[in-house]
Amino acid sequence: MPAGWQFDAPADMPILLAAQAAGIKLPSLCRNGTCRACLCRANAGSTGNTGGTGAAVTYRIEWPGLSRDEKREGWLLPCCAYAGADLVIDVPDAVRAGL
């Protein structure tokens, strides 16, 4: 993240929950991709091609609340997105737990 905070996101855990497990609170409400409260953008990495190794971000629901254009532009919903590669996400309203 631009603040320099880092966390691991296991392949079987949504990015939002991985951040919370690391003490980083990202904005969220519904946790199923419909409200878009957690909408953020990947500034490094990619939500698309990772050189043949698979998508950097995947969704396990059919309609994650993003258009194809938004996905192509790097927007993601961490509440229902799973990291498949290293990402840098821009979440201006993120806070460290206890701060």
KOLPA-648260 format. One line per 10 residues: their letters; for each residue x, y, z of N, C-alpha, C, CB. Coordinates in Angstrom, 2 decimals. Glycine has a CB too. Layout:
A) X/Y/Z/X/Y/Z/X/Y/Z/X/Y/Z | ... .
END
This chain:
MPAGWQFDAP) 0.85/-1.17/0.00/0.00/0.00/0.00/0.89/1.23/0.00/-0.96/0.00/1.21 | 0.43/2.35/-0.50/1.26/3.55/-0.53/1.82/3.95/0.83/0.48/4.69/-1.09 | 1.14/3.61/1.93/1.64/3.92/3.26/2.83/3.05/3.64/0.54/3.77/4.30 | 3.13/2.05/2.81/4.24/1.16/3.09/3.86/-0.05/3.93/5.32/1.91/3.76 | 2.60/-0.19/4.26/2.15/-1.34/5.04/2.10/-2.56/4.13/0.75/-1.08/5.67 | 2.51/-3.69/4.67/2.51/-4.93/3.91/1.80/-6.01/4.69/3.94/-5.36/3.57 | 1.19/-6.93/3.95/0.58/-8.10/4.57/0.52/-9.22/3.56/-0.83/-7.77/5.13 | 0.49/-10.43/4.07/0.34/-11.60/3.22/-1.14/-11.88/3.04/1.08/-12.84/3.82 | -1.51/-12.27/1.84/-2.89/-12.64/1.53/-2.89/-14.06/0.99/-3.54/-11.63/0.51 | -3.17/-15.04/1.84/-3.21/-16.43/1.36/-4.21/-16.60/0.22/-3.56/-17.37/2.51 .
ADMPILLAAQ) -3.94/-17.53/-0.65/-4.79/-17.73/-1.84/-6.23/-18.08/-1.49/-4.21/-18.83/-2.70 | -6.47/-18.60/-0.30/-7.83/-19.01/0.08/-8.53/-18.00/0.98/-7.78/-20.35/0.77 | -8.00/-16.76/1.07/-8.57/-15.74/1.93/-8.76/-14.44/1.15/-7.68/-15.49/3.17 | -9.96/-13.82/1.21/-10.14/-12.54/0.54/-9.13/-11.51/1.04/-11.57/-12.02/0.74 | -8.74/-10.61/0.20/-7.76/-9.59/0.54/-8.18/-8.80/1.77/-7.54/-8.65/-0.64 | -9.46/-8.46/1.88/-9.97/-7.71/3.03/-9.69/-8.45/4.34/-11.48/-7.47/2.87 | -9.99/-9.73/4.39/-9.77/-10.51/5.61/-8.29/-10.68/5.90/-10.44/-11.87/5.50 | -7.47/-10.81/4.87/-6.03/-10.91/5.07/-5.48/-9.61/5.67/-5.32/-11.22/3.74 | -5.98/-8.48/5.19/-5.55/-7.19/5.74/-5.96/-7.09/7.20/-6.15/-6.03/4.93 | -7.19/-7.47/7.51/-7.65/-7.41/8.90/-6.82/-8.31/9.80/-9.12/-7.81/8.98 .
AAGIKLPSLC) -6.47/-9.49/9.32/-5.64/-10.41/10.11/-4.27/-9.81/10.40/-5.48/-11.74/9.37 | -3.83/-8.90/9.54/-2.53/-8.23/9.72/-2.65/-6.92/10.49/-1.88/-7.98/8.37 | -3.87/-6.61/10.97/-4.06/-5.39/11.74/-4.30/-4.15/10.91/-2.89/-5.16/12.59 | -4.72/-4.33/9.66/-5.01/-3.20/8.77/-6.50/-3.23/8.46/-4.15/-3.27/7.45 | -7.19/-2.14/8.79/-8.63/-2.07/8.55/-8.89/-1.32/7.25/-9.36/-1.37/9.74 | -9.48/-2.03/6.30/-9.89/-1.43/5.03/-11.38/-1.11/5.13/-9.59/-2.38/3.81 | -11.84/-0.07/4.42/-13.27/0.23/4.45/-14.07/-0.96/3.93/-13.57/1.50/3.62 | -15.20/-1.24/4.55/-16.07/-2.32/4.06/-17.44/-2.21/4.71/-15.45/-3.70/4.35 | -18.43/-2.78/4.05/-19.78/-2.86/4.60/-20.36/-4.24/4.37/-20.68/-1.79/3.98 | -20.65/-4.58/3.11/-21.41/-5.80/2.82/-20.58/-7.07/2.81/-22.08/-5.66/1.51 .
RNGTCRACLC) -19.32/-6.96/2.43/-18.40/-8.10/2.31/-18.80/-9.13/1.25/-18.29/-8.79/3.64 | -19.63/-8.73/0.29/-19.97/-9.65/-0.80/-19.91/-9.00/-2.17/-21.36/-10.22/-0.59 | -19.34/-7.80/-2.25/-19.11/-7.16/-3.54/-20.25/-6.34/-4.09/-18.78/-8.17/-4.51 | -21.32/-6.13/-3.33/-22.45/-5.37/-3.88/-22.44/-3.90/-3.51/-23.73/-5.98/-3.42 | -21.94/-3.53/-2.32/-22.02/-2.12/-1.90/-20.89/-1.27/-2.46/-22.00/-2.04/-0.39 | -19.77/-1.86/-2.79/-18.59/-1.18/-3.34/-17.90/-0.25/-2.35/-18.99/-0.41/-4.55 | -18.19/-0.37/-1.05/-17.56/0.48/-0.04/-16.05/0.26/0.01/-18.17/0.22/1.33 | -15.60/-0.94/-0.33/-14.17/-1.28/-0.24/-13.43/-1.06/-1.56/-14.01/-2.72/0.19 | -14.11/-0.53/-2.56/-13.51/-0.34/-3.88/-12.16/0.36/-3.77/-14.44/0.48/-4.79 | -11.14/-0.22/-4.37/-9.81/0.37/-4.38/-9.12/0.00/-5.68/-8.98/-0.10/-3.15 .
RANAGSTGNT) -7.96/0.53/-5.87/-7.24/0.32/-7.13/-5.87/-0.29/-6.89/-7.10/1.64/-7.89 | -5.52/-1.22/-7.75/-4.18/-1.81/-7.71/-3.27/-0.91/-8.53/-4.18/-3.28/-8.26 | -2.22/-0.39/-7.90/-1.28/0.50/-8.59/-0.07/-0.24/-9.13/-0.82/1.59/-7.66 | 0.24/-1.39/-8.57/1.33/-2.21/-9.05/0.82/-3.63/-9.07/2.62/-2.08/-8.16 | 1.50/-4.49/-9.71/0.92/-5.80/-9.95/-0.10/-5.57/-11.05/0.27/-6.43/-8.64 | -1.07/-6.41/-11.11/-2.07/-6.29/-12.16/-3.28/-7.09/-11.78/-1.52/-6.75/-13.52 | -4.45/-6.66/-12.23/-5.64/-7.47/-12.02/-5.89/-8.31/-13.25/-6.86/-6.59/-11.69 | -4.94/-8.31/-14.14/-5.09/-9.07/-15.38/-3.99/-10.10/-15.52/-5.09/-8.15/-16.58 | -3.21/-10.00/-16.59/-2.21/-11.00/-16.93/-0.97/-10.88/-16.05/-1.81/-10.87/-18.40 | -0.46/-12.00/-15.60/0.78/-12.02/-14.80/1.83/-12.87/-15.49/0.51/-12.56/-13.38 .
GGTGAAVTYR) 1.94/-12.73/-16.79/2.97/-13.44/-17.52/2.71/-14.93/-17.65/4.28/-13.23/-16.88 | 1.46/-15.31/-17.73/1.13/-16.70/-17.94/0.96/-17.49/-16.65/2.18/-17.33/-18.76 | 1.14/-16.85/-15.49/1.01/-17.58/-14.23/-0.38/-17.46/-13.63/2.03/-17.08/-13.25 | -1.30/-16.80/-14.31/-2.66/-16.64/-13.80/-2.93/-15.21/-13.43/-2.89/-17.53/-12.60 | -4.17/-14.92/-13.09/-4.58/-13.56/-12.76/-4.03/-13.14/-11.40/-6.11/-13.44/-12.78 | -3.68/-11.88/-11.28/-3.21/-11.35/-10.01/-4.35/-11.27/-9.01/-2.58/-9.97/-10.21 | -5.58/-11.08/-9.49/-6.76/-11.03/-8.64/-7.82/-11.92/-9.26/-7.29/-9.57/-8.46 | -8.43/-12.76/-8.43/-9.53/-13.59/-8.90/-10.74/-13.39/-7.99/-9.12/-15.08/-8.95 | -11.89/-13.75/-8.50/-13.14/-13.68/-7.76/-13.78/-15.05/-7.80/-14.09/-12.59/-8.33 | -14.41/-15.43/-6.71/-15.07/-16.73/-6.64/-16.58/-16.59/-6.71/-14.68/-17.46/-5.37 .
IEWPGLSRDE) -17.03/-15.39/-7.03/-18.45/-15.15/-7.24/-18.63/-14.69/-8.67/-19.03/-14.11/-6.23 | -19.78/-14.98/-9.25/-20.00/-14.66/-10.66/-20.01/-13.16/-10.92/-21.31/-15.27/-11.13 | -20.66/-12.39/-10.07/-20.77/-10.95/-10.29/-20.16/-10.21/-9.11/-22.25/-10.53/-10.51 | -18.91/-9.81/-9.20/-18.28/-9.16/-8.05/-18.54/-7.67/-7.95/-16.82/-9.38/-8.11 | -19.49/-7.11/-8.68/-19.80/-5.70/-8.56/-18.88/-4.78/-9.33/-19.78/-5.32/-7.15 | -18.11/-5.32/-10.27/-17.22/-4.52/-11.11/-17.50/-4.80/-12.57/-15.74/-4.81/-10.78 | -17.40/-3.77/-13.37/-17.54/-3.96/-14.82/-16.22/-4.49/-15.37/-17.94/-2.61/-15.54 | -16.26/-5.01/-16.57/-15.02/-5.48/-17.21/-14.02/-4.34/-17.35/-15.32/-6.08/-18.60 | -14.53/-3.15/-17.70/-13.64/-1.99/-17.83/-12.97/-1.65/-16.50/-14.41/-0.79/-18.36 | -13.74/-1.68/-15.41/-13.16/-1.39/-14.11/-12.08/-2.41/-13.75/-14.24/-1.36/-13.03 .
KREGWLLPCC) -12.34/-3.67/-14.00/-11.33/-4.71/-13.74/-10.08/-4.45/-14.57/-11.90/-6.11/-14.05 | -10.28/-4.13/-15.84/-9.15/-3.88/-16.74/-8.34/-2.67/-16.28/-9.66/-3.66/-18.17 | -9.01/-1.68/-15.67/-8.34/-0.47/-15.19/-7.66/-0.66/-13.83/-9.33/0.68/-15.11 | -7.80/-1.85/-13.25/-7.13/-2.14/-12.00/-7.97/-1.99/-10.74/-5.97/-1.27/-11.88 | -9.25/-1.67/-10.88/-10.12/-1.56/-9.72/-10.42/-2.95/-9.18/-11.43/-0.82/-10.06 | -10.54/-3.07/-7.86/-10.88/-4.35/-7.26/-11.71/-4.14/-6.00/-9.60/-5.14/-6.93 | -12.37/-5.21/-5.59/-13.17/-5.22/-4.37/-12.51/-6.21/-3.41/-14.68/-5.60/-4.66 | -11.69/-5.73/-2.47/-10.95/-6.64/-1.61/-11.82/-7.54/-0.73/-10.05/-5.85/-0.75 | -13.10/-7.21/-0.56/-13.96/-8.06/0.25/-14.21/-9.42/-0.39/-15.29/-7.36/0.50 | -14.11/-9.48/-1.71/-14.36/-10.74/-2.40/-13.29/-11.06/-3.44/-15.73/-10.71/-3.08 .
AYAGADLVID) -12.18/-10.33/-3.41/-11.06/-10.57/-4.32/-9.99/-11.38/-3.62/-10.48/-9.23/-4.84 | -9.39/-12.29/-4.35/-8.32/-13.14/-3.84/-7.05/-12.82/-4.61/-8.69/-14.66/-3.95 | -5.95/-12.61/-3.91/-4.68/-12.28/-4.56/-4.04/-13.54/-5.12/-3.72/-11.59/-3.57 | -3.60/-13.45/-6.37/-2.89/-14.54/-7.01/-1.46/-14.16/-7.31/-3.60/-14.95/-8.27 | -1.08/-12.93/-6.94/0.27/-12.41/-7.17/0.45/-11.22/-6.24/0.49/-12.01/-8.69 | 1.67/-10.70/-6.18/1.92/-9.51/-5.36/1.15/-8.33/-5.92/3.43/-9.19/-5.31 | 0.56/-7.55/-5.04/-0.20/-6.37/-5.42/0.21/-5.20/-4.54/-1.71/-6.62/-5.31 | 0.07/-4.00/-5.07/0.12/-2.78/-4.28/-1.22/-2.13/-4.51/1.33/-1.82/-4.69 | -1.98/-1.97/-3.41/-3.31/-1.39/-3.55/-3.35/-0.02/-2.89/-4.38/-2.31/-2.94 | -4.10/0.88/-3.47/-4.26/2.25/-2.96/-5.59/2.32/-2.22/-4.20/3.31/-4.12 .
VPDAVRAGL) -5.53/2.41/-0.90/-6.72/2.48/-0.05/-6.54/3.66/0.89/-6.96/1.14/0.75 | -6.93/4.87/0.46/-6.68/6.07/1.28/-7.29/6.02/2.66/-7.20/7.27/0.56 | -8.40/5.31/2.85/-9.08/5.28/4.16/-8.65/4.11/5.03/-10.57/5.24/3.95 | -7.60/3.40/4.68/-7.11/2.29/5.49/-6.49/2.83/6.77/-6.08/1.43/4.71 | -6.67/2.08/7.85/-6.07/2.47/9.12/-5.44/1.26/9.79/-7.12/3.12/10.06 | -4.42/1.48/10.57/-3.80/0.42/11.36/-4.65/0.21/12.61/-2.32/0.76/11.73 | -4.86/-1.02/12.99/-5.61/-1.32/14.20/-4.92/-0.68/15.40/-5.74/-2.86/14.39 | -5.72/-0.11/16.28/-5.17/0.51/17.48/-4.69/1.93/17.29/-4.05/-0.30/17.97 | -4.84/2.47/16.07/-4.40/3.87/15.86/-5.58/4.79/15.75/-3.54/3.99/14.59 .
END
